Amino acid sequence: MDAKEISLQEKEVKAVVDLLNEYLANYHVHYQKLRGCHWNIKGQNFFTLHLKFEELYTNAQLTIDEIAERVLTLGKPPHSRFSDYIKESEIKEINTIGLQDMAMVDAVLQDMAQLIELERNLLEASANAGDDGTNDMVNRFMQFKEKNTWMLRSFAGKK
């Protein structure tokens, strides 16, 4: 299949697919960081953050699947190797073992800011390509992160 099967132009969709694969790479690193935070959280905020990190990584896992399926819908293969994710991701791995709870929150907030920036780029590219399906999907993902950014910042006592 290719993009013309869903009334999109191959040439215009290429930029969207490239950004979606970059987004997928970043999401995979973010997902693993959330798992590490969930597994390694300690301290007074254990119960609150253990559950929050689980909620976030569960959502990230579903999001990753939707991103990959959208790339396939546009007629291209999604990246599927960890080496590609590590190479292409702006989000970097961290060692969560022994990391303080609020440092974990800060790391997740940094990831979310980077993902939101990628989402805004994707919204522009998908709008330019007339790709309303990608635009709608990414907008939903961005809204989830915007809300959780507000919640985590409030939890951490940040403005």
C-alpha positions in Angstrom: 0.0 0.0 0.0 1.0 3.6 -0.4 -0.4 7.0 0.5 -2.4 7.4 -2.7 -4.6 4.5 -1.5 -6.0 6.8 1.2 -6.1 9.9 -1.1 -2.8 11.4 0.0 0.2 12.4 -2.1 3.3 10.2 -1.7 5.7 13.2 -2.0 3.9 15.2 0.7 3.5 12.3 3.0 7.3 11.4 3.0 8.0 14.3 5.5 5.2 13.1 7.7 6.5 9.5 7.7 10.1 10.6 8.5 8.8 12.7 11.4 6.6 9.8 12.6 9.6 7.4 12.7 11.6 10.0 14.6 8.7 10.4 17.0 8.5 6.6 17.3 12.1 6.4 18.3 11.7 9.1 20.9 8.6 7.5 22.3 10.5 4.1 22.7 13.3 5.7 24.8 10.7 7.7 26.8 8.7 4.5 27.4 11.7 2.6 28.7 12.6 5.5 30.9 9.1 5.4 32.4 9.4 1.7 33.0 12.7 2.3 34.8 11.2 5.0 36.9 8.3 2.8 37.8 10.6 -0.1 38.8 13.1 2.0 40.7 11.0 4.6 42.5 11.7 4.8 46.3 10.8 7.2 49.1 7.9 9.1 50.4 6.3 9.5 47.0 6.5 5.8 46.1 2.8 5.1 46.1 1.8 8.2 44.1 4.6 8.0 41.5 4.7 4.2 41.2 1.1 4.4 40.0 1.6 7.5 37.9 4.6 6.1 36.1 2.6 2.9 35.4 -0.2 5.0 33.9 2.2 6.9 31.7 4.1 3.8 30.5 0.9 2.0 29.7 -0.3 5.0 27.7 3.1 5.2 26.0 2.9 1.6 25.0 -0.5 2.1 23.3 0.8 5.3 21.7 3.8 3.6 20.2 1.6 1.0 18.6 -0.7 3.7 17.1 2.3 5.6 15.7 3.7 2.5 14.1 0.3 1.6 12.7 0.0 5.1 11.3 3.3 4.8 9.5 2.0 1.5 8.0 -1.3 3.2 7.0 0.8 5.8 5.1 2.4 2.9 3.2 5.8 2.8 4.8 7.6 0.5 7.3 8.0 1.8 10.9 11.4 1.6 12.5 11.6 -1.4 14.7 15.1 -1.8 15.9 16.4 -0.5 19.2 19.6 0.6 17.5 17.5 2.9 15.3 15.6 4.3 18.3 18.8 5.1 20.2 20.4 6.7 17.2 17.4 8.8 16.1 16.0 9.8 19.5 16.6 13.2 20.9 15.4 11.8 24.2 18.4 10.1 25.9 18.5 7.1 28.2 19.1 7.6 31.9 20.0 5.3 34.7 17.0 5.3 37.0 18.6 3.0 39.7 19.1 5.2 42.8 17.6 8.3 41.1 15.7 10.5 43.5 11.9 10.7 43.0 11.8 14.3 42.0 14.7 13.9 39.6 12.6 11.2 37.9 9.7 13.6 37.7 12.0 16.2 36.1 13.3 13.6 33.6 9.8 12.7 32.6 8.9 16.4 32.2 11.9 17.0 30.0 10.9 14.1 27.8 7.3 15.3 27.6 8.6 18.8 26.5 10.6 17.2 23.7 7.7 15.0 22.6 5.4 18.0 22.6 7.9 19.9 20.4 8.0 16.9 18.0 4.2 16.8 18.0 3.9 20.4 17.1 6.3 19.7 14.1 4.2 16.8 13.1 1.0 18.8 13.3 2.5 21.3 10.9 3.8 18.7 8.5 0.6 16.7 8.5 -1.5 19.8 7.9 0.7 20.7 5.0 0.3 17.2 3.6 -3.5 17.3 4.1 -3.1 14.3 6.4 -6.0 14.8 8.8 -5.7 11.3 10.2 -2.1 11.8 11.5 -3.0 15.3 12.6 -5.9 14.1 14.7 -3.9 11.3 16.2 -1.0 13.5 17.2 -3.2 16.2 18.6 -4.8 13.6 21.0 -1.3 12.5 22.1 -0.2 16.1 22.6 -3.3 16.9 24.7 -2.6 13.9 27.0 1.0 15.1 27.5 0.0 18.7 28.1 -2.4 17.7 30.8 0.1 15.4 32.5 2.8 18.1 32.2 0.5 20.4 34.2 -0.2 17.6 36.8 3.5 16.6 37.3 4.6 20.3 37.5 1.9 20.8 40.1 3.0 17.7 42.0 6.6 19.0 41.9 5.6 22.5 43.1 6.7 24.1 39.8 5.1 27.1 38.1 
